[in-house]
Amino acid sequence: MQPLHLTTSHRDETLTVSVSGDLDIATTEQLRGYLFGLLREAGSAPRRRATLLLEVSGLTFIDAAGLGILVSVRNHALRLHTAMRLTGVPPTMRRLLRITGLEGHLT
């Protein structure tokens, strides 16, 4: 099991969060709390962030709880008028997104 690591960068209207390690039932609340905090911060700024990018090329594992949290964060972002999408999706994760029908919603 690899710990979850999160790093953030801002550029123009885009907030990018690089996610690496394992995204599973043990780490979903860490990711959710972190991203909800960033979205709350972005929503209170004078200019709203237009896009939240999750760069996931460093993910080594994702389970159903991890997928669920990504959907939850996406739904929360949409309520705040902020687009969210995944980038750098590894092939195994892309296959999982395709099988679950989430590919078009998250990428």
C-alpha positions in Angstrom: 0.0 0.0 0.0 1.3 3.4 -1.0 0.3 6.6 0.8 -1.7 9.2 -1.0 0.3 12.3 -2.1 -1.4 15.5 -3.3 0.3 18.6 -4.7 -1.5 21.6 -6.1 -0.6 24.3 -8.7 -2.6 27.3 -9.9 -2.4 28.7 -13.4 -4.9 31.3 -14.7 -8.4 29.8 -14.2 -7.1 26.3 -13.7 -6.4 24.6 -10.4 -4.3 21.4 -10.9 -4.0 18.7 -8.2 -1.5 15.9 -8.8 -2.6 12.7 -7.1 -0.2 9.8 -6.6 -0.2 6.6 -4.5 -3.2 4.5 -3.7 -6.8 5.9 -3.8 -8.8 3.4 -1.9 -11.2 3.1 1.0 -8.4 4.1 3.4 -7.5 7.4 1.6 -10.8 8.6 0.0 -11.7 10.9 2.9 -8.2 12.5 2.7 -8.8 13.3 -1.0 -12.4 14.4 -0.5 -11.5 16.8 2.4 -8.5 18.2 0.4 -10.5 18.8 -2.8 -13.6 20.1 -1.1 -11.4 22.6 0.8 -9.8 23.8 -2.4 -13.2 24.2 -4.1 -14.5 26.1 -1.1 -11.4 28.4 -1.3 -11.8 28.9 -5.0 -15.5 29.7 -4.6 -14.8 32.5 -2.1 -12.0 34.1 -4.3 -12.9 37.2 -6.3 -12.5 35.2 -9.5 -13.9 31.6 -9.5 -11.6 28.9 -10.7 -13.1 27.7 -14.0 -11.5 24.2 -14.0 -10.2 21.7 -11.5 -7.8 19.2 -13.1 -6.9 16.0 -11.3 -3.6 14.8 -12.7 -3.7 11.1 -11.9 -0.8 9.6 -13.8 0.9 8.8 -10.4 -2.0 6.7 -9.1 -0.8 3.2 -8.4 -4.2 1.8 -7.3 -7.9 2.8 -7.3 -10.9 0.9 -6.0 -14.6 1.4 -6.0 -14.4 3.8 -3.1 -11.8 5.8 -5.0 -14.1 6.0 -8.1 -17.0 7.0 -5.8 -15.1 9.9 -4.3 -14.1 11.2 -7.8 -17.8 11.2 -8.7 -18.7 13.0 -5.4 -16.1 15.6 -6.0 -17.2 16.2 -9.6 -20.8 16.6 -8.5 -19.7 19.1 -5.8 -17.6 21.0 -8.3 -20.5 21.3 -10.7 -22.7 22.7 -8.0 -20.1 25.4 -7.5 -20.0 26.0 -11.3 -16.5 24.6 -11.6 -15.6 22.0 -14.2 -13.6 19.0 -13.0 -11.8 16.4 -15.1 -9.1 13.9 -14.9 -5.9 14.1 -16.9 -2.9 11.7 -17.3 -5.2 8.7 -16.7 -3.2 5.4 -16.7 -4.5 2.7 -19.1 -5.7 0.4 -16.3 -7.7 3.2 -14.7 -9.1 4.3 -18.2 -10.3 0.7 -18.7 -12.0 0.9 -15.3 -13.7 4.2 -16.1 -14.9 2.8 -19.4 -16.3 -0.4 -17.8 -18.2 1.6 -15.2 -19.5 4.2 -17.7 -17.6 7.0 -16.0 -15.1 7.8 -18.7 -17.2 10.4 -20.4 -18.0 12.1 -17.1 -14.6 12.3 -15.6 -12.2 12.7 -18.6 
